[in-house]
Amino acid sequence: MTHARPGTGFLHADRPAIMKGKVQPQIRSESKGPHSVTRTGRIDSLNPAFNFHVQVVTPKGMLSNAYDCHGASLGIAASKPFYFYFYDLFPFQKEKEGRLFNSVGKMSHDPPGDPLMSHSPRRLRRLYEPLSLLQALGNVRGWRIRAPDIPQDNSGFNAIKSHRSFVDAFAYACAYKKQPAYVTAVALEKRPEEIVVWLAANKNVEETVVSFAQDVLIIVQWLARNPSAQLGTEDGQQALKLLTNRVLCFNAPKIYTYYEQVVRAAPPVIAKLSNGQHEGNPNVANLKHWLSQHLQRDGVQLQEVDMAKLAVISHNSRDTFEVLRNLAMESHDPHTFERLFKLLGKLGKHVIMSKRIVEGAIFLRSDFARGMRLERVPASRERPLPFSSRKYNIDGISNRMFSSNSAEKQRFLARLRTIWDTNEWDKNLAKEHLAGKGIVHAELLILDHFEKTGGDFLDNSDKYIGCSKPACYLCYHYICNHPGRYIRPSSHQKLYMRWRLPDISVREPNAAARFKDQEQILNNLIDLVRRELKNDIEAGVGKMKECPDSTAGGTSTMFELETGLEADMGSLSFQELRHQIDPDLQYVVIPDPDSSSSSASSIHSRSSADTAVSEGDGFEYDSDGGVVV
């Protein structure tokens, strides 16, 4: 469904429609006791290989956003258990059964959940009060941190690399909008009978994301169960094209956001390159020509429907962008060139991620061929930050951080007053944070789920949680301080106040042990934040340059969804696989990078893009979609 973007006249898909011929939910409301009940519906298609079960559970008391077949919100449904019945993913089944309609129950009020084990507000304030001062001094707390390297002498080097690459790429592909609510985390749980793909987001994981993720897993299963499918074979390349096409079309909203940033970042670069200083440089000439040809069509800005083709063209033009890296190193103003270089790399990032998903499916096929299931972790509720309006001021915070009238306290206050006077501090803190609410970020939702259930990772010696972005400052240190020995993630080191600890219900079997671990992590975070705040005040540290990123949160519902792929999935032909994903799929030939003379108008089409991937990835991408400079 598309809407006109105010002030531009261009179309913008605020919520991508669920693909034609895809699953559409039918919701029924029943009440059969206090516990949630799972009901399984089976639809038999014309081809037995396509038959599968779908199970969806909405526990009583959980909130669920319902959407119509176009992805539009129908509101919140809960109060009673709901059973979702999904049809096969095939158009002939839809034609056979006719058009489904959605029935949405309405809840009168939010029923109470299980009581939670909570840290006292006073104790939480020991973290959040100095944290708010630290953020005021600079919300970027250090240089970017990369995930740890895998030792080259590790016998499982390739398996670990493929595992991490797969979950990062899967998470990135699911986060189809560049907004805080859509930050997504993924982890693989190994069960005796199958691999479970756990999916969590800062807000709820939408049904359109579920439909997309299931399509991806269908292709992954086909690759895993078809031994002839390799990157160098026709089967493998066809599957790669199909997957890349699906990923690019689904992620058009995010790519369009990057495209708009490129459009704003390009003119200053073109102006610098047109001052005569770079006359005769063929690399500069090629870059200017590329920017003039591919960022518009007949003088008009591109639209979301153009993003799949633009992504492939950008990926295939990586060598053309290299001159920006060189110009950044030579310039007195490197940021202008560096920013455009990174943004152009982000345009083609989804092509790289699609290839990594396929590579992971091929390398990990012995695990994936056993079966795969997609499940969601419920998102957290927003909860107010633990500030006290009466005590949340500079004097109160300093009294709780230092012993009364100590010399250290007086130095601390004097330093703070060199930035703002006391009244300004108090006013700004109250304005920014008193009414704030925190949520549990996606990667911590996944981590806490494994702690709660005791599930096994694909490799318990490599407990890695993939994410669509690097971890924030607090998530990074939470994971590093957790006794469960999770793999340290990459981090952009940005500090967000809208963050909180995962919930622990008193009725969970291991609640006491988890709460004890969380208390220790909280103590470590308090010590860390206070130490960094004192160091910043003493050193008079200024703000670090920000790097773009996102976090936020909301609510969602846990459910269980089987991919429903039978044991003979590998026997399907590629045409059958393609028909299952999208029978209307059309490939459009994309010019090779050498054909830079091709104009944007010559490739414009409403059809899906041909997504041939070059064997060499060229750029080194960070996990936020940017290019490492």
Beta strands, then each sheet from edge to edge (+ up, - down):
strand 1: 3-4
strand 2: 11-12
strand 3: 26-29
strand 4: 40-43
strand 5: 52-55
strand 6: 64-67
strand 7: 73-77
strand 8: 82-85
strand 9: 184-190
strand 10: 195-201
strand 11: 296-297
strand 12: 300-301
strand 13: 372-376
strand 14: 383-384
strand 15: 437-438
strand 16: 466-467
strand 17: 559-562
sheet 1: 1+ 2-
sheet 2: 3+ 8-
sheet 3: 4+ 5-
sheet 4: 6+ 7-
sheet 5: 16+ 9- 10+ 13+ 17-
sheet 6: 11+ 12-
sheet 7: 14+ 15-
end
